[in-house]
Amino acid sequence: MSAIGTHISPDLRRAGLRFGYGVAVAINVAMLIAVQYILDWGWLPFLTHEFADVVPWISLGLVATIVANLVYQFNDTRIVKSTGQILTNLISIFVTLQVYLVFPFDFSGSTYNWEITFRILLVLAMVGAGIGVLVEAVKLASREFQQERR
């Protein structure tokens, strides 16, 4: 077995993480811009005008993710990242619930029942984010517990 790639220097690892956080910021900024204009562009014919009602909530989620990744650029300790993940996941659950309730989609032109598929996917997204909250909360609690025992 080769030793190449088995040890990455801490500086290289840190640079890679920072690069990843920067890419996440860039992608989320692009998505934030796209969300603002997607109805005007008419690219997604199944979006209804009610999509405008959820744009502020979707924007909130994207801005929260941008801020979290900017914070991680300077401090990506475990406690900061877990806290950031909990907050962004909670916001994600709220945003996804708003999209579910407004449901700004019209699939009436399709022979397939896309509405039920989209609703199931939205529920699965909320469940997944909820599991993420629980996982990060357990990580935080176990760290706190480990630090108290020392």
N, C-alpha and C positions, 0 to 999 in steps of 0.2 A: 504494500500500500504506500502511496506517495504522500510525502509530507507537505506538498505544495497545496496551499489554500487551507490548511488545517489551522493556521494561526494568522489572524488578521490583527495588525497593530491597532491599539486603541485610537490613535489619531486617524487612521484610515477608516475605522468603523464609525467614528464620530462624524467625519466628513461625509460618509455615505448616508448617515442618518439625516444630517443637515440638508443634503441634497434632496433626499426623499421628502422632507418637510417642505422644502421650497417648491418641489413639483406639486405636492398636494395643494399648496397655496395657489399656485398658478392655475391648476385645473379647476379649483373651486371658484376662483375669480372669473374664469371663462364661463363656468356654469351660471354664476350669478348674473353675468351680463346676458347670457342666452335666455335665462328665465324671464328677464325683464322684457325681452323683445320677441319671444317665441310665437306669441299670438299674431303679432304684426307680420312676421315672416311667413306664416301660414304653412310651415313645413310639416306640421303634424295635424292632419285634417280631423283626427278624432278628438282634439282638444276643443272644448266649448268655451264660450266667453266667461263662464264661471271660473275658469282657470285664473282669471285676474283676481278673484277672491282669495286664492291661496298663494299668490305670488309673494305677499309680505311674509307669510309663514315660511315658505320655502327659502326666501331670502334670509330670514332669521337663522335657519339651520345652516345655510352655507356660510354666513358671516361667522357664526359660532365655530364652525370647523376651521375657517381661515384664521380666526383669532387663536384657537387652540394650537394650530400648527406654527403660528408665529411665536407663541410662547415656548413651544418645544424647541424652536431654533436656539433659544437662550438657556432653557432649563428643561431638560427632558428626564429628570430624575423619576424614579418609579412612582413616588407619591404625586408628583405633578401630572404625570401622564395618566395615572389611574383616575385622578380627580377630573382631568380634562375629558377622559373617555366617559365617565359617569355623566358629566354635564352635557356633553354633545349627544350621548345616547338618549338622555331624558328629553332633550329638545327634539331629537329625531322622532321619538315616540309621539310627542305632541304634534309635530308637523305632519307626520304620516296619518295621525288621527284626523286632522283637519282635512287632508286630501280625501280620506275615506268618507268623511261626513259630507263634504261638498261634492265629491266625485265629479270632477270637471271633464268627463270623458263621454263621448257618444260613439257607440259601436253599432248603431242601428243599421248601417250599411253592410255589415258583415254577416255571413251565414253562421259563423262560430260565435258562441256566447262568451265574448271577451270580457264582459262586465264581471261575471263570476270569477274568471281567472284573475283579473286585476284586483278584485276585492280580496281574494285569497292571498295574493302576493303582498298586498298592503298589510293584511293581518300578520302574515309570516314575518314581514319586515319589523312590525311592532314587537312581536314575540322575540325575534332575534336581538333587537336592541334592548329589550327588557332582560334577556339572559346576559347580555353584555354588561348591563348595569350591575346585576347580581355578581357576576364574575369579578368585576373590578372592585366592588364593595368588599367581597371576601378577600381579595388581594390586599386591600387597604387594611382591613381588620386584622389579617394575619400578620402584616408587617408591624402594626401597632402592638399587637400582642407579643411578637418576637422581641421588639425593642423594650417592652416593659419587663420581660423576663431577664434581660441582661443586666 
